[in-house]
């Protein structure tokens, strides 16, 4: 195995990230997260700025195929995609090259996404276990290659990318073989999360192994993912390791401004954390967007977990979250948010950060 030493190439101006024919405005990408990266969240992040490529929640190709076969509407996770600003990636998953190619072709023709992303990294039991998809396929680089080749052929000029992990477990680190398979099959970029499937989200992401992936790539960009929780951490990873871009996941749920902050830090520009008023206003905006997307009954239940993210680490947040379970209406939710933020001492920063 060829070793790649981390390098501090501290750029005065970050290099643009190009995926196939697409040039992104920033090299900071959004990680798909089920239950969170829906249309509403993507609009909040777009307005905050700094994200080069938002992405949908991952979509089951098999589930979408069944909906189409029964002449039903497309999956709910595609809500708003047709009219949403671009760039935008749509992520799909399965283990059948023919099925994935058919659904990717349908997505390209009906929704014209900027990128089709293939999930080979999800460790969830229903995906990697029962369905033998996602991170299960890290055991079989050749199968990953066949999937990428078939989907890339179906997508024409729309670039196809892959999101992967280091391997099934620490005894089976397959990332170098997987990366070669993705590139050799016509993939336009690869995102490597620095954990194995067995790790789930435990421990620290291994950026040394992410960096080693660069040694086997000849033409496509490498995007690193894992534990990027602060603007300083984003800039440090981009400068220290030979990656062409970075993907931000769970930390952005608590801090949708993280993309803009990281982009500023990468350019050596000053940035400031969101104020309490910023957090309050963004939370209420997020509420309005989810009301539009889901309606009041569903939005109220969903906003409890969203509010927990926006208030993470603030004084009194635990009591506030517990109280949300008692709310019966959208008006009560708005009032509770206003009261909570009015009670937090001015200028009080969150005491914790996500990963």
PAKOL-837482 format. One record per atom (N, C-alpha, C): residue in one letter; x, y, z. Coordinates in steps of 0.001 Angstrom, whole numbers, padded with zeros to 6 digits, always signed. Layout:
<atoms>
aXYZ ...
</atoms>
This chain:
<atoms>
x+000839-001193+000000 x+000000+000000+000000 x+000879+001251+000000 x+000637+002106-000971 x+001405+003345-001042 x+000929+004306+000042 x+001865+004895+000741 x+001526+005846+001792 x+001569+007258+001244 x+000599+008058+001633 x+000552+009457+001231 x+000698+010305+002476 x+001734+011088+002538 x+001945+011944+003695 x+001037+013163+003613 x+000407+013554+004724 x-000370+014784+004721 x+000510+015953+004295 x-000093+016868+003593 x+000687+018013+003121 x-000047+019294+003449 x+000667+020251+003888 x+000095+021559+004178 x+000334+022442+002961 x-000714+022516+002107 x-000539+023303+000899 x-001260+024647+000979 x-001691+025025+002182 x-002378+026259+002509 x-002533+027210+001334 x-003632+027137+000580 x-003782+027989-000583 x-004256+029379-000205 x-003765+030379-000920 x-004280+031723-000708 x-005682+031829-001276 x-005952+031066-002354 x-007287+030990-002922 x-007575+029519-003206 x-008599+028948-002592 x-008886+027533-002802 x-009153+027236-004274 x-008734+026050-004693 x-008979+025642-006065 x-010452+025310-006255 x-011019+025621-007423 x-012415+025245-007671 x-012545+023731-007745 x-013707+023226-007411 x-013970+021796-007474 x-014811+021517-008713 x-014282+020674-009583 x-014977+020311-010806 x-015350+018831-010744 x-016617+018543-010979 x-017115+017166-011023 x-017653+016936-012425 x-016904+016167-013216 x-017281+016008-014616 x-017288+017360-015297 x-018379+017732-015961 x-018444+019043-016618 x-018911+020163-015695 x-019150+019848-014420 x-019750+020807-013493 x-018672+021459-012631 x-018641+022771-012627 x-017739+023514-011755 x-018552+024091-010601 x-018214+023696-009380 x-018959+024148-008199 x-018376+025448-007660 x-019231+026264-007090 x-018798+027566-006578 x-017883+027433-005371 x-018064+026377-004573 x-017189+026133-003420 x-016904+024638-003349 x-015806+024238-002693 x-015493+022806-002555 x-016088+022180-001302 x-017162+022771-000775 x-017828+022255+000419 x-019165+021646+000008 x-019336+020356+000283 x-020530+019625-000132 x-021338+019204+001080 x-022635+019031+000870 x-023544+018583+001920 x-023626+017063+001910 x-023576+016446+003073 x-023784+015004+003185 x-025277+014706+003251 x-025731+013670+002548 x-027144+013295+002660 x-027423+012680+004019 x-028510+013120+004664 x-028866+012607+005988 x-030363+012395+006048 x-030764+011146+006217 x-032183+010797+006241 x-032899+011530+007366 x-034029+012115+007022 x-034810+012839+008004 x-034389+014284+008205 x-033331+014704+007545 x-032833+016064+007765 x-032598+016849+006473 x-031918+016277+005485 x-031529+017079+004318 x-032650+017098+003275 x-033836+017452+003751 x-034982+017594+002862 x-034970+018976+002208 x-036004+019258+001437 x-036083+020539+000725 x-035961+021718+001681 x-036640+021650+002820 x-036621+022770+003765 x-035208+023046+004265 x-034503+022010+004705 x-033138+022208+005205 x-032231+022747+004105 x-032370+022228+002904 x-031505+022695+001815 x-031711+024174+001537 x-032951+024648+001674 x-033186+026073+001426 x-032549+026938+002525 x-032599+026466+003768 x-031940+027189+004861 x-030445+027298+004590 x-029828+026183+004181 x-028388+026186+003902 x-028074+027065+002702 x-028885+027008+001667 x-028640+027853+000490 x-028629+029329+000874 x-029559+029718+001716 x-029650+031123+002105 x-028490+031537+003004 x-027982+030598+003786 x-026809+030900+004619 x-025551+031011+003778 x-025484+030264+002662 x-024353+030377+001740 x-023241+029390+002033 x-022332+029262+001063 x-021107+028498+001249 x-021142+027052+000802 x-022327+026487+000562 x-022422+025079+000180 x-022340+024961-001343 x-021332+024235-001817 x-021158+024092-003257 x-022118+023110-003887 x-022579+022107-003115 x-023471+021093-003677 x-024391+020530-002592 x-025626+021025-002507 x-026617+020396-001633 x-027033+019047-002205 x-027653+018215-001357 x-028031+016867-001794 x-029331+016452-001118 x-030094+015609-001800 x-031318+015074-001220 x-030999+014020-000161 x-032008+013649+000611 x-031919+012432+001395 x-031780+011263+000411 x-031141+010176+000854 x-030946+009065-000087 x-032274+008399-000405 x-032405+008010-001661 x-033657+007479-002195 x-033459+006022-002592 x-034362+005172-002176 x-034322+003760-002550 x-034734+003618-004012 x-033825+003116-004838 x-034161+002903-006242 x-035286+001883-006374 x-035258+000843-005545 x-036294-000183-005605 x-037651+000380-005192 x-037637+001208-004158 x-038882+001832-003722 x-039454+002741-004795 x-038591+003516-005444 x-039060+004405-006507 x-039578+003599-007692 x-038907+002499-008006 x-039352+001656-009111 x-040767+001136-008849 x-041036+000709-007621 x-042359+000194-007293 x-043417+001288-007391 x-043068+002499-006979 x-044015+003609-007091 x-044350+003893-008547 x-043325+003893-009390 x-043556+004152-010810 x-044362+003020-011440 x-044067+001786-011047 x-044773+000627-011603 x-046261+000682-011269 x-046576+001211-010108 x-047973+001303-009683 x-048592+002650-010060 x-047855+003418-010869 x-048337+004712-011344 x-048630+005667-010197 x-047774+005609-009186 x-047907+006516-008049 x-046932+007673-008197 x-047070+008670-007336 x-046185+009835-007381 x-044769+009424-006999 x-043756+010192-007423 x-042372+009893-007035 x-042209+009944-005524 x-041108+009410-004998 x-040887+009424-003545 x-040962+010826-002956 x-041460+010893-001721 x-041610+012193-001057 x-040273+012927-000953 x-039182+012177-000894 x-037876+012819-000759 x-037480+013620-001994 x-038249+013497-003072 x-038009+014312-004263 x-038891+015554-004283 x-039619+015804-003198 x-040496+016966-003137 x-039677+018246-003336 x-040118+019081-004264 x-039474+020365-004506 x-038270+020323-005418 x-037771+019123-005736 x-036523+019009-006503 x-036660+019606-007897 x-037806+019413-008537 x-037971+019867-009920 x-037737+021370-010061 x-038207+022139-009084 x-038116+023597-009179 x-037015+024198-008310 x-036275+023365-007621 x-035226+023854-006725 x-034047+024411-007512 x-033394+025452-007001 x-032198+025963-007683 x-031138+024885-007822 x-030303+025041-008779 x-029171+024151-008987 x-027894+024881-008610 x-026814+024171-008207 x-026622+022729-008308 x-027367+021956-007224 x-027606+020664-007529 x-028262+019766-006601 x-027921+018330-006982 x-027516+017550-005993 x-027275+016122-006200 x-028454+015319-005671 x-028786+014238-006363 x-029774+013272-005885 x-029036+011972-005612 x-029172+011458-004378 x-028482+010213-004038 x-029459+009040-004051 x-029040+007937-004671 x-029861+006738-004745 x-029065+005533-004242 x-029793+004469-003876 x-029115+003266-003391 x-029861+002011-003807 x-029132+000965-004006 x-029598-000401-004230 x-028352-001211-004555 x-028527-002474-004926 x-027373-003295-005313 x-027500-003865-006724 x-028561-003462-007426 x-028839-003993-008763 x-028434-002958-009815 x-027401-003221-010618 x-026950-002242-011614 x-028036-001845-012611 x-028841-002823-013044 x-029886-002536-014035 x-030964-001635-013440 x-031401-001965-012239 x-032427-001163-011577 x-031920+000247-011296 x-030715+000362-010759 x-030150+001679-010469 x-030012+002506-011741 x-029581+001884-012835 x-029442+002614-014100 x-030795+003105-014595 x-031831+002268-014465 x-033162+002670-014913 x-033691+003856-014105 x-033515+003797-012789 x-034000+004896-011947 x-033161+006157-012166 x-031853+006002-012310 x-031003+007170-012576 x-031404+007844-013878 x-031676+007046-014902 x-032123+007589-016187 x-033426+008356-016020 x-034349+007798-015253 x-035627+008472-015016 x-035420+009783-014268 x-034556+009775-013265 x-034284+010994-012501 x-033681+012081-013382 x-032744+011693-014223 x-032098+012666-015114 x-033113+013267-016079 x-033968+012438-016642 x-034935+012932-017625 x-036042+013749-016975 x-036495+013351-015786 x-037628+014021-015174 x-037233+015210-014304 x-036073+015110-013626 x-035718+016132-012646 x-034448+016907-012985 x-033648+016426-013912 x-032418+017100-014335 x-031526+017515-013166 x-031161+016580-012273 x-030231+016943-011194 x-028854+017258-011756 x-028067+017974-010994 x-026702+018295-011401 x-025820+017060-011339 x-026044+016225-010328 x-025227+015037-010076 x-026133+013907-009603 x-025835+012685-010040 x-026417+011482-009442 x-025337+010861-008557 x-025648+010697-007277 x-024692+010121-006335 x-025169+008733-005926 x-024242+007784-005899 x-024538+006405-005520 x-024050+006148-004097 x-024917+005596-003282 x-024556+005348-001887 x-023964+003956-001726 x-022686+003903-001339 x-022007+002665-000978 x-021443+002783+000445 x-022068+003638+001264 x-021510+003876+002583 x-022479+003740+003729 x-023783+003645+003456 x-024745+003598+004556 x-024611+002294+005326 x-024378+002358+006665 x-024209+001140+007464 x-025486+000681+008149 x-026614+001366+007915 x-027854+001033+008612 x-028260-000407+008331 x-028744-001126+009331 x-029085-002543+009150 x-030070-002807+008014 x-031061-001934+007842 x-032049-002156+006788 x-031428-002031+005395 x-030374-001218+005281 x-029738-000988+003985 x-028569-001951+003774 x-027601-001922+004696 x-026391-002734+004537 x-026613-004191+004933 x-027618-004453+005760 x-027889-005812+006190 x-028963-006467+005354 x-030196-006147+005649 x-031341-006774+004992 x-031306-006618+003470 x-030994-005433+002987 x-031022-005167+001542 x-029687-005432+000854 x-028642-005733+001621 x-027305-006009+001062 x-026872-004918+000079 x-027086-003690+000505 x-026725-002515-000308 x-025871-001586+000541 x-025692-000342+000110 x-024910+000601+000888 x-023538+000058+001213 x-023153+000108+002496 x-021813-000285+002918 x-021549-001782+002747 x-022586-002584+002597 x-022385-004020+002339 x-021546-004231+001081 x-021711-003369+000097 x-021035-003537-001193 x-019547-003206-001134 x-019078-002632-000026 x-017642-002358+000115 x-016822-003646+000112 x-017472-004774+000347 x-016785-006070+000285 x-016512-006494-001158 x-017178-005826-002097 x-017148-006280-003486 x-016848-005115-004438 x-015595-004665-004490 x-015254-003536-005369 x-015671-003764-006825 x-015578-004989-007312 x-015958-005249-008701 x-017444-004981-008929 x-018268-005339-007953 x-019707-005058-008078 x-019973-003567-008063 x-019245-002859-007232 x-019379-001399-007220 x-019021-000844-008595 x-017942-001358-009181 x-017537-000909-010502 x-018611-001165-011545 x-019255-002337-011501 x-020307-002649-012474 x-021501-001722-012312 x-021824-001406-011063 x-022938-000486-010813 x-022617+000902-011361 x-021436+001425-011034 x-021064+002759-011493 x-021046+002815-013016 x-020492+001787-013648 x-020407+001772-015108 x-021794+001813-015746 x-022705+001002-015228 x-024046+000948-015801 x-024800+002269-015588 x-024683+002823-014398 x-025390+004071-014098 x-024788+005236-014882 x-023471+005299-014976 x-022832+006376-015729 x-023249+006337-017193 x-023363+005148-017756 x-023796+005028-019151 x-025225+005519-019316 x-026071+005265-018310 x-027468+005676-018394 x-027648+007180-018224 x-026711+007820-017531 x-026865+009236-017179 x-026304+010194-018225 x-025602+009697-019212 x-025084+010562-020255 x-024132+011607-019723 x-024458+012882-019943 x-023566+013970-019530 x-023719+014337-018058 x-024699+013774-017370 x-024864+014045-015937 x-023850+013216-015157 x-022949+013852-014407 x-021906+013084-013711 x-022474+012193-012618 x-021830+011033-012464 x-022206+010060-011443 x-021065+009968-010442 x-021377+010124-009166 x-020370+010087-008111 x-020706+008967-007130 x-019774+008673-006231 x-019978+007608-005247 x-019574+008104-003868 x-020400+007756-002869 x-020065+008031-001470 x-019805+006693-000788 x-018621+006553-000196 x-018181+005262+000328 x-017599+005437+001733 x-017266+004305+002339 x-016492+004283+003586 x-015180+003546+003339 x-014392+003424+004397 x-013054+002831+004265 x-013104+001343+003954 x-014168+000673+004376 x-014290-000759+004170 x-015332-001315+005102 x-015562-002625+005060 x-016550-003230+005959 x-016191-003082+007432 x-014911-003295+007780 x-014449-003164+009156 x-012945-002917+009135 x-012344-002815+010293 x-010915-002468+010359 x-010016-003590+009859 x-010546-004797+009750 x-009763-005896+009193 x-009878-005956+007671 x-010828-005241+007133 x-011051-005243+005685 x-011148-003807+005188 x-010014-003190+004997 x-009966-001830+004458 x-009868-001951+002936 x-010959-001699+002274 x-011043-001926+000827 x-011056-000641+000008 x-010840+000491+000645 x-011064+001767-000022 x-010220+001950-001278 x-008985+001473-001298 x-008157+001678-002486 x-008716+000920-003681 x-009139-000309-003466 x-009748-001085-004543 x-011078-000475-004981 x-011856-000015-004006 x-013142+000607-004327 x-012927+001878-005142 x-011976+002713-004738 x-011726+003965-005447 x-011299+003706-006888 x-010432+002714-007087 x-010006+002368-008440 x-011181+001871-009267 x-012068+001097-008632 x-013236+000585-009347 x-014154+001727-009770 x-014378+002684-008872 x-015248+003819-009182 x-014669+004633-010336 x-013397+004962-010252 x-012788+005767-011310 x-012741+005000-012628 x-012353+003729-012583 x-012245+002938-013793 x-013570+002721-014496 x-014663+002794-013736 x-015987+002573-014310 x-016635+003845-014830 x-015960+004972-014697 x-016518+006211-015219 x-017109+007135-014187 x-016865+006854-012889 x-017318+007771-011854 x-016639+009122-011986 x-017345+010185-011608 x-016820+011535-011785 x-016183+012086-010515 x-016423+011466-009374 x-015823+011884-008096 x-016138+010811-007070 x-015341+010785-006014 x-015593+009851-004919 x-015468+010588-003594 x-016441+010367-002724 x-016408+010911-001363 x-016121+009769-000404 x-015114+009952+000439 x-014704+008912+001383 x-014982+009382+002802 x-015870+008665+003476 x-016086+008897+004908 x-015039+008076+005660 x-014355+008708+006597 x-013202+008087+007237 x-013507+007102+008335 x-014569+006335+008203 x-014899+005250+009119 x-015258+004015+008313 x-015236+002869+008949 x-015710+001648+008316 x-017203+001486+008580 x-017799+000515+007902 x-019213+000236+008145 x-019437-000197+009587 x-018522-001014+010121 x-018665-001503+011492 x-018528-000384+012520 x-017828+000677+012156 x-017658+001806+013081 x-018960+002573+013294 x-019864+002516+012331 x-021019+003418+012328 x-020505+004852+012477 x-020797+005523+013595 x-020278+006881+013804 x-019424+006956+015071 x-018948+005798+015508 x-018117+005759+016708 x-016671+006099+016360 x-015942+006567+017385 x-014533+006857+017195 x-014307+008066+016295 x-013068+008223+015871 x-012700+009360+015030 x-012545+008927+013580 x-012925+009828+012673 x-012701+009575+011252 x-011197+009523+010974 x-010773+008582+010146 x-009356+008371+009840 x-008998+009116+008558 x-008525+010322+008726 x-008184+011139+007561 x-006881+010686+006897 x-006053+009942+007618 x-004853+009388+006989 x-005242+008395+005888 x-006239+007554+006167 x-006690+006604+005160 x-007449+007299+004032 x-008188+008345+004379 x-008805+009137+003307 x-007720+009657+002368 x-006645+010183+002945 x-005552+010748+002146 x-004901+009701+001257 x-004769+008488+001744 x-004131+007440+000954 x-004906+007137-000326 x-006192+007397-000305 x-007005+007151-001496 x-006499+007948-002691 x-005940+009118-002432 x-005457+009965-003524 x-004381+009261-004353 x-003653+008331-003745 x-002538+007678-004438 x-002995+006803-005596 x-004259+006368-005599 x-004722+005475-006660 x-005638+006181-007660 x-005934+007451-007428 x-006785+008198-008345 x-005933+008933-009367 x-006382+008947-010595 x-005617+009590-011667 x-006310+010821-012230 x-007646+010869-012180 x-008318+011984-012840 x-009488+012561-012054 x-010095+011798-011154 x-011308+012296-010504 x-010989+012886-009133 x-011790+013830-008684 x-011538+014459-007382 x-011874+013551-006208 x-011120+013759-005136 x-011336+013069-003869 x-011955+014054-002882 x-013058+013658-002272 x-013753+014490-001295 x-013702+013778+000048 x-013220+014460+001072 x-013095+013876+002396 x-014281+014210+003274 x-014644+013265+004148 x-015827+013421+004984 x-015588+012764+006340 x-016019+013467+007391 x-015935+012889+008730 x-015389+013844+009765 x-016194+014135+010788 x-015767+014931+011947 x-015412+016369+011609 x-016002+016933+010600 x-015752+018343+010275 x-016821+019172+010984 x-016473+019678+012169 x-017462+020292+013042 x-017284+021794+013228 x-016172+022339+012753 x-015911+023767+012919 x-015301+024326+011646 x-015373+025640+011496 x-014759+026286+010333 x-013259+026047+010319 x-012640+026112+011492 x-011200+025876+011574 x-010858+024444+011179 x-011689+023498+011613 x-011447+022104+011273 x-011600+021840+009791 x-012563+022480+009168 x-012757+022340+007723 x-011534+022841+006971 x-011086+024046+007326 x-009924+024616+006647 x-008671+023781+006897 x-008507+023296+008120 x-007315+022511+008444 x-007278+021216+007652 x-008411+020530+007541 x-008454+019275+006788 x-008170+019516+005313 x-008762+020558+004759 x-008563+020854+003334 x-007117+021222+003030 x-006441+021810+004011 x-005059+022234+003785 x-004049+021138+004085 x-004366+020304+005046 x-003387+019306+005461 x-003395+018068+004568 x-004574+017697+004085 x-004695+016441+003347 x-004940+016697+001855 x-004510+015768+001006 x-004633+015959-000440 x-006037+015663-000953 x-007011+016412-000459 x-008389+016260-000916 x-008738+017460-001795 x-009690+017236-002681 x-010126+018302-003587 x-011358+019027-003062 x-012010+018434-002084 x-013176+019032-001475 x-013478+018328-000170 x-014417+018864+000587 x-014824+018249+001843 x-016341+018193+001897 x-016846+017184+002593 x-018285+017029+002768 x-018615+017176+004245 x-019633+017976+004534 x-020029+018279+005906 x-021362+017605+006180 x-021435+016914+007317 x-022636+016166+007643 x-023317+016648+008901 x-023221+015857+009971 x-024037+016073+011169 x-023851+017437+011817 x-022657+017988+011762 x-022431+019286+012415 x-023278+020389+011801 x-023603+020271+010521 x-024402+021306+009863 x-025843+021316+010350 x-026295+020227+010960 x-027653+020215+011488 x-027782+021185+012654 x-026734+021279+013459 x-026725+022248+014568 x-026340+023636+014094 x-025663+023704+012966 x-025075+024969+012519 x-025153+025064+010999 x-026310+025420+010433 x-026421+025533+008973 x-025500+026578+008368 x-024907+027423+009212 x-023978+028441+008744 x-022562+027887+008570 x-022364+026618+008891 x-021020+026046+008892 x-020389+026053+007503 x-021188+025887+006463 x-020648+025935+005106 x-020062+027319+004811 x-020817+028353+005132 x-020338+029714+004892 x-019112+030026+005740 x-019119+029571+006995 x-017969+029797+007869 x-016725+029079+007351 x-016908+027815+006953 x-015782+027052+006428 x-015232+027641+005142 x-016114+028112+004282 x-015684+028726+003025 x-014890+030005+003296 x-015330+030775+004278 x-014575+031973+004653 x-013208+031596+005213 x-013172+030590+006087 x-011903+030173+006679 x-010935+029656+005614 x-011441+028950+004625 x-010592+028451+003544 x-009955+029584+002755 x-010642+030712+002694 x-010108+031872+001949 x-009406+032867+002861 x-009193+032449+004121 x-008532+033313+005100 x-009299+034616+005330 x-010619+034528+005293 x-011472+035691+005526 x-012097+035594+006919 x-012394+036722+007520 x-013011+036685+008857 x-014446+036159+008777 x-014891+035537+009836 x-016263+035082+009927 x-016689+035132+011382 x-017978+035183+011603 x-018497+035259+012972 x-019547+034177+013154 x-019633+033608+014355 x-020679+032606+014609 x-022053+033269+014588 x-023100+032505+014353 x-024445+033088+014348 x-024817+033621+015723 x-025529+034711+015731 x-026029+035271+016983 x-027259+034492+017427 x-027694+034765+018642 x-028927+034143+019109 x-030098+034524+018207 x-030112+035772+017750 x-031183+036199+016852 x-031114+035448+015528 x-029906+035205+015056 x-029749+034418+013827 x-030341+033022+014002 x-030020+032393+015132 x-030521+031040+015383 x-032047+031027+015501 x-032583+031975+016229 x-034043+032057+016381 x-034721+032254+015026 x-034211+033205+014247 x-034842+033515+012965 x-034730+032348+011989 x-033586+031669+011996 x-033415+030531+011092 x-034325+029374+011492 x-034488+029158+012790 x-035375+028101+013258 x-036815+028385+012845 x-037238+029630+012991 x-038600+029983+012600 x-038764+029933+011078 x-037722+030292+010354 x-037766+030155+008892 x-037862+028679+008499 x-037095+027847+009183 x-037131+026410+008923 x-038549+025873+009164 x-039193+026366+010206 x-040569+025991+010483 x-041477+026346+009310 x-041362+027562+008791 x-042210+027987+007681 x-042000+027106+006453 x-040746+026755+006196 x-040442+025925+005039 x-041011+024521+005203 x-040925+023972+006413 x-041494+022636+006632 x-043027+022666+006640 x-043604+023763+007054 x-045055+023895+006937 x-045471+023838+005476 x-044715+024498+004632 x-045004+024489+003203 x-044835+023089+002624 x-043802+022384+003071 x-043506+021076+002509 x-044418+019975+003050 x-044714+019999+004352 x-045394+018865+004985 x-046783+019174+005536 x-047118+020451+005707 x-048367+020791+006359 x-048200+020849+007869 x-049172+021478+008579 x-048990+021745+010022 x-048913+020510+010899 x-049693+019486+010616 x-049714+018331+011516 x-048357+017623+011539 x-047796+017345+010389 x-046511+016655+010330 x-045367+017578+010720 x-045435+018825+010309 x-044329+019756+010570 x-044109+019947+012063 x-045162+019994+012843 x-045001+020213+014277 x-044178+019100+014905 x-044491+017850+014595 x-043722+016746+015147 x-042283+016755+014672 x-042070+017054+013390 x-040719+017064+012829 x-039859+018169+013430 x-040483+019305+013729 x-039708+020453+014187 x-039154+020273+015589 x-039618+019273+016311 x-039041+019044+017642 x-037572+018661+017528 x-037238+017774+016594 x-035831+017383+016441 x-035022+018513+015794 x-035662+019288+014928 x-034970+020421+014314 x-034640+021480+015380 x-035597+021758+016251 x-035368+022745+017311 x-034260+022283+018245 x-034173+020983+018487 x-033088+020462+019328 x-031736+020771+018705 x-031645+020744+017382 x-030381+021061+016709 x-030031+022539+016845 x-030979+023417+016579 x-030701+024858+016614 x-030368+025360+018015 x-030836+024666+019033 x-030594+025106+020414 x-029519+024276+021103 x-028869+023386+020374 x-027873+022480+020948 x-026786+023251+021699 x-026574+022905+022957 x-025509+023509+023736 x-025856+024810+024416 x-027040+025352+024163 x-027416+026620+024792 x-027985+026370+026195 x-027815+027337+027096 x-028360+027179+028450 x-029867+026954+028416 x-030332+025967+029146 x-031762+025697+029216 x-032311+024882+028067 x-031440+024406+027168 x-031920+023713+025970 x-032623+022398+026320 x-032134+021690+027339 x-032749+020402+027677 x-034187+020587+028132 x-034420+021550+029007 x-035777+021815+029481 x-036657+022267+028318 x-036106+023099+027441 x-036839+023560+026262 x-037261+022375+025392 x-036344+021461+025143 x-036661+020307+024300 x-037740+019436+024936 x-037652+019259+026245 x-038669+018460+026924 x-040047+019103+026811 x-040073+020415+026880 x-041342+021135+026788 x-041977+021061+025413 x-041157+020857+024385 x-041701+020792+023024 x-042667+019634+022850 x-042475+018581+023614 x-043348+017414+023483 x-044772+017701+023936 x-044961+018776+024683 x-046293+019113+025192 x-047043+020069+024280 x-046374+020587+023260 x-046999+021605+022409 x-048028+020973+021484 x-049121+021698+021283 x-050233+021162+020502 x-050474+021907+019190 x-049791+023018+018978 x-050065+023789+017769 x-048801+024515+017297 x-048842+024957+016062 x-047735+025719+015494 x-047562+027042+016230 x-048656+027685+016605 x-048557+028950+017347 x-047870+028738+018694 x-048167+027630+019359 x-047499+027334+020625 x-046009+027097+020409 x-045682+026447+019303 x-044270+026213+018988 x-043544+027549+018793 x-044124+028438+018000 x-043490+029747+017764 x-043294+030489+019091 x-044302+030476+019923 x-044209+031183+021204 x-043121+030589+022086 x-043014+029270+022096 x-041984+028610+022900 x-040589+028979+022411 x-040418+029062+021107 x-039120+029453+020542 x-038776+030875+020945 x-039731+031774+020830 x-039493+033179+021184 x-039120+033300+022663 x-039826+032598+023528 x-039543+032662+024965 x-038160+032096+025276 x-037822+030993+024646 x-036526+030373+024927 x-035381+031310+024574 x-035393+031855+023381 x-034273+032697+022959 x-034241+034023+023719 x-035396+034512+024141 x-035415+035746+024937 x-034783+035520+026306 x-034820+034268+026798 x-034296+033966+028136 x-032811+033642+028133 x-032233+033330+026974 x-030804+033011+026914 x-030001+034291+027049 x-028991+034320+027919 x-028168+035529+028059 x-027594+035971+026719 x-027652+037257+026444 x-027182+037789+025164 x-025726+037439+024944 x-025436+036957+023744 x-024052+036637+023389 x-023599+035287+023879 x-024493+034517+024502 x-024115+033197+025029 x-023877+032241+023857 x-022664+031728+023700 x-022395+030793+022598 x-022796+029376+022992 x-023062+028516+022026 x-023302+027111+022357 x-022066+026527+023057 x-022289+025651+024032 x-021184+025095+024809 x-020612+023830+024175 x-021356+023271+023190 x-020908+022053+022552 x-021016+022226+021047 x-020269+021424+020312 x-020401+021393+018857 x-020675+019978+018419 x-021366+019841+017287 x-021627+018506+016746 x-020421+017998+015998 x-020545+016756+015484 x-019471+016151+014692 x-019991+015797+013325 
</atoms>
